[in-house]
């Protein structure tokens, strides 16, 4: 299934085939579909692509789902995966990327405390992505417990959902 398309006609999504044996993130460009790399050939999905060709999504790990960004390799023949998963929490996912490479999605708070398993909207800023996987928790609306960021613009204005009253 296709989930996003950029202004250059490049499509991203997820597909299954006999050769893969499970759902894989893909890029479709110039009449060809290419599976994006995931650690250990893990299942995953590509949710969004910007006009620069940066793709974001998630892949499955034994310890949960991890937010990921894919970029073209230096030789332009392949893709590299950059794990965006925060250092705390079990699951995360990247849902959208703007033209500057800022990413939004969701991540769990962490393994400790009463809200440890709650998902929160978050943003990965472009300047922070190349190193420490810095993720900023965007919180929730007053009185809500969970949130998910679904889209953002060039000004890093974010929209999404929030739910679950305290």
Buried (B, 14 or more C-beta within 10 A) or exposed (E): EEBBBBEEEBBBBBBEEEEEEEBBBBBBBEEEEBBBBBEEEBBBBBBBBBEBBBBBBBBBBEEEBBBBBBBBEEEEEEBEBBBBBBEEBBBBBBBBBBBBBBBBBBBBBBEEEEEEBBBBBBBBBBEBBEEEBBBBBBEBEEEBBBBBBBBBEEEBEBEBBBEEEE
